[in-house]
Amino acid sequence: MMTPDNVDQQMMQRCLTLARRGLGYTSPNPLVGAVIVKEGKIIGEGFHLKAGEPHAEVFALREAGEKAVGGTVYVNLEPCNHYGRTPPCTEALISAKVARVVVGMVDPNPLVSGKGIARLQEAGIEVTVGVEEAACLRLNEAFCHRILHNQPFGILKYAMTLDGKISSSTGHSAWVTGTKSRQLVHEMRAGCDAVIVGGNTVRRDNPHLTIHQATGRNPLRVVMSRNLHLPQDANLWNVEIAPTIVFTEWGKNPSLQTQLRRKGVEVIELSPLIPSQVMDVLCERQLSSILWECGGVLAAEAIAQGGIQKIMAFIAPKIIGGFSAASPVGNLGLEKMSDALSLQNVSLRQVDRDILVEGYLNKV
């Protein structure tokens, strides 16, 4: 039941719920939901389906029809005021003669930032900005990061035991965490544009890097292998399930390169092959969110080169021990505890018997 003092918050949360329906499909565009309310009732809803399709406000206005006149529109991201693949949403709202627009957050895109709000106000529409702003920012943190920093948003995901091991001394790693944690990882993949692993992960685990039973689409699978010492038959080479890109250094293992290309795997040669170079290529392709599911050596390189902004650490209540057992992050060259990288905005969540720790290396 909506009450006058929290209608704005409730409706903005509804916008976020609608926006999440586009998870995994809208990149490079943001996730946006819109709700139209009149006389205490929802008369129109919509969300952005994918790039090139109408924006959330348009779908909501279509559903509301003539009833939108004098209504209040809620949208988690500032309406656009420029011509891209679709016409400006501000003009659609003005034409619909709505009375008020409630915006969750200002669009960080310089083409929009504040201009959409100003256009609505010029047309005599009341505008409220900043309702549930923190939640709106978090939903589109990858989009915001790419727009502001011209690089994809990197998430390092790993699962470790209580004593900080991602595998046993023999390299065995299936399974560190429980079923519910693994299912949550599949859902995370569905919301990301790409998943990156190193050659060791391909050789040791032969992963699929798909979403399994989660709802959505499979991300782009990315393999980084300097010497291209990879098996000829691996699950990742089946591109009918999802596309795969292999990054390697110039001239490495040309025979395997040929075989991979024949299977439909894209092979890109870079020298040197380093995380920052790979992220540059993915940024050029307008990818926003990258999930790193790699081993400790590659994870350390990615962190050191600024390719990772968020950490998602699943901790299982197990102890495996072993001096040679791998840990999730390799050598960062930090010698004193005072030099340790501190996470910001840390949150904890219990996932069955496991604990998920989330935090940011840099504020987004």
Disulfide bonds with the S-S distance in Angstrom:
none
